[in-house]
Amino acid sequence: MDLRERALARLEEGETSREVAAALRVAVSSVIKWAARKRRLGSAAPGKMGGHRPYLIDGSIVLSSWARSSEMPT
């Protein structure tokens, strides 16, 4: 069983976040964040790491601004 699952199981049994953290030797803030994630998403599983971040400006905007700047007199 994953550490997150063990922590959440102990919380469901009625232990406090501080008691769970001390028993599992993790930070209290971790237990609180795992519980909040479980409430919010239904699971305390870790989220996706990395991946592709979409560009903020696509090529058409860059080209149109470049075209406008080359037409302007200097």
LUMVONU-330757 format. One record per residue (C-alpha): chain; x, y, z. Coordinates in nm, 3 decimals. Layout:
// LUMVONU-330757
<rec><chaine>A</chaine><u>X</u><v>Y</v><w>Z</w></rec>
...
// end
This chain:
// LUMVONU-330757
<rec><chaine>A</chaine><u>0.000</u><v>0.000</v><w>0.000</w></rec>
<rec><chaine>A</chaine><u>0.125</u><v>0.345</v><w>-0.094</w></rec>
<rec><chaine>A</chaine><u>0.225</u><v>0.587</v><w>0.183</w></rec>
<rec><chaine>A</chaine><u>-0.050</u><v>0.828</v><w>0.079</w></rec>
<rec><chaine>A</chaine><u>-0.310</u><v>0.552</v><w>0.102</w></rec>
<rec><chaine>A</chaine><u>-0.187</u><v>0.446</v><w>0.446</w></rec>
<rec><chaine>A</chaine><u>-0.204</u><v>0.805</v><w>0.568</w></rec>
<rec><chaine>A</chaine><u>-0.556</u><v>0.854</v><w>0.435</w></rec>
<rec><chaine>A</chaine><u>-0.671</u><v>0.523</v><w>0.583</w></rec>
<rec><chaine>A</chaine><u>-0.547</u><v>0.635</v><w>0.924</w></rec>
<rec><chaine>A</chaine><u>-0.726</u><v>0.968</v><w>0.883</w></rec>
<rec><chaine>A</chaine><u>-1.049</u><v>0.786</v><w>0.800</w></rec>
<rec><chaine>A</chaine><u>-1.007</u><v>0.576</v><w>1.116</w></rec>
<rec><chaine>A</chaine><u>-1.017</u><v>0.897</v><w>1.318</w></rec>
<rec><chaine>A</chaine><u>-0.653</u><v>0.987</v><w>1.379</w></rec>
<rec><chaine>A</chaine><u>-0.554</u><v>1.351</v><w>1.353</w></rec>
<rec><chaine>A</chaine><u>-0.321</u><v>1.479</v><w>1.085</w></rec>
<rec><chaine>A</chaine><u>-0.049</u><v>1.530</v><w>1.345</w></rec>
<rec><chaine>A</chaine><u>-0.083</u><v>1.175</v><w>1.475</w></rec>
<rec><chaine>A</chaine><u>-0.070</u><v>1.030</v><w>1.125</w></rec>
<rec><chaine>A</chaine><u>0.233</u><v>1.240</v><w>1.035</w></rec>
<rec><chaine>A</chaine><u>0.420</u><v>1.135</v><w>1.349</w></rec>
<rec><chaine>A</chaine><u>0.336</u><v>0.766</v><w>1.302</w></rec>
<rec><chaine>A</chaine><u>0.445</u><v>0.762</v><w>0.936</w></rec>
<rec><chaine>A</chaine><u>0.735</u><v>1.004</v><w>0.986</w></rec>
<rec><chaine>A</chaine><u>0.619</u><v>1.255</v><w>0.726</w></rec>
<rec><chaine>A</chaine><u>0.543</u><v>1.626</v><w>0.744</w></rec>
<rec><chaine>A</chaine><u>0.204</u><v>1.731</v><w>0.877</w></rec>
<rec><chaine>A</chaine><u>0.164</u><v>1.953</v><w>0.570</w></rec>
<rec><chaine>A</chaine><u>0.198</u><v>1.647</v><w>0.345</w></rec>
<rec><chaine>A</chaine><u>-0.084</u><v>1.465</v><w>0.523</w></rec>
<rec><chaine>A</chaine><u>-0.304</u><v>1.775</v><w>0.502</w></rec>
<rec><chaine>A</chaine><u>-0.229</u><v>1.820</v><w>0.129</w></rec>
<rec><chaine>A</chaine><u>-0.300</u><v>1.453</v><w>0.053</w></rec>
<rec><chaine>A</chaine><u>-0.633</u><v>1.475</v><w>0.237</w></rec>
<rec><chaine>A</chaine><u>-0.725</u><v>1.793</v><w>0.049</w></rec>
<rec><chaine>A</chaine><u>-0.630</u><v>1.634</v><w>-0.284</w></rec>
<rec><chaine>A</chaine><u>-0.846</u><v>1.330</v><w>-0.201</w></rec>
<rec><chaine>A</chaine><u>-1.143</u><v>1.556</v><w>-0.121</w></rec>
<rec><chaine>A</chaine><u>-1.092</u><v>1.768</v><w>-0.433</w></rec>
<rec><chaine>A</chaine><u>-1.011</u><v>1.500</v><w>-0.692</w></rec>
<rec><chaine>A</chaine><u>-1.130</u><v>1.178</v><w>-0.531</w></rec>
<rec><chaine>A</chaine><u>-0.778</u><v>1.037</v><w>-0.523</w></rec>
<rec><chaine>A</chaine><u>-0.453</u><v>1.127</v><w>-0.354</w></rec>
<rec><chaine>A</chaine><u>-0.245</u><v>0.978</v><w>-0.635</w></rec>
<rec><chaine>A</chaine><u>0.036</u><v>1.201</v><w>-0.757</w></rec>
<rec><chaine>A</chaine><u>-0.035</u><v>1.425</v><w>-1.052</w></rec>
<rec><chaine>A</chaine><u>0.132</u><v>1.416</v><w>-1.389</w></rec>
<rec><chaine>A</chaine><u>0.483</u><v>1.558</v><w>-1.400</w></rec>
<rec><chaine>A</chaine><u>0.635</u><v>1.728</v><w>-1.698</w></rec>
<rec><chaine>A</chaine><u>0.466</u><v>1.724</v><w>-2.033</w></rec>
<rec><chaine>A</chaine><u>0.422</u><v>1.977</v><w>-2.305</w></rec>
<rec><chaine>A</chaine><u>0.338</u><v>2.337</v><w>-2.226</w></rec>
<rec><chaine>A</chaine><u>0.154</u><v>2.507</v><w>-2.514</w></rec>
<rec><chaine>A</chaine><u>0.307</u><v>2.817</v><w>-2.665</w></rec>
<rec><chaine>A</chaine><u>0.163</u><v>3.146</v><w>-2.544</w></rec>
<rec><chaine>A</chaine><u>0.202</u><v>3.304</v><w>-2.889</w></rec>
<rec><chaine>A</chaine><u>0.144</u><v>3.104</v><w>-3.205</w></rec>
<rec><chaine>A</chaine><u>0.328</u><v>3.154</v><w>-3.531</w></rec>
<rec><chaine>A</chaine><u>0.058</u><v>3.357</v><w>-3.703</w></rec>
<rec><chaine>A</chaine><u>0.080</u><v>3.635</v><w>-3.445</w></rec>
<rec><chaine>A</chaine><u>0.459</u><v>3.647</v><w>-3.471</w></rec>
<rec><chaine>A</chaine><u>0.448</u><v>3.663</v><w>-3.851</w></rec>
<rec><chaine>A</chaine><u>0.181</u><v>3.933</v><w>-3.862</w></rec>
<rec><chaine>A</chaine><u>0.366</u><v>4.152</v><w>-3.612</w></rec>
<rec><chaine>A</chaine><u>0.691</u><v>4.101</v><w>-3.806</w></rec>
<rec><chaine>A</chaine><u>0.518</u><v>4.196</v><w>-4.133</w></rec>
<rec><chaine>A</chaine><u>0.375</u><v>4.512</v><w>-3.977</w></rec>
<rec><chaine>A</chaine><u>0.711</u><v>4.617</v><w>-3.835</w></rec>
<rec><chaine>A</chaine><u>0.888</u><v>4.571</v><w>-4.171</w></rec>
<rec><chaine>A</chaine><u>0.631</u><v>4.792</v><w>-4.347</w></rec>
<rec><chaine>A</chaine><u>0.667</u><v>5.082</v><w>-4.103</w></rec>
<rec><chaine>A</chaine><u>0.904</u><v>5.364</v><w>-4.204</w></rec>
<rec><chaine>A</chaine><u>1.219</u><v>5.401</v><w>-3.997</w></rec>
// end
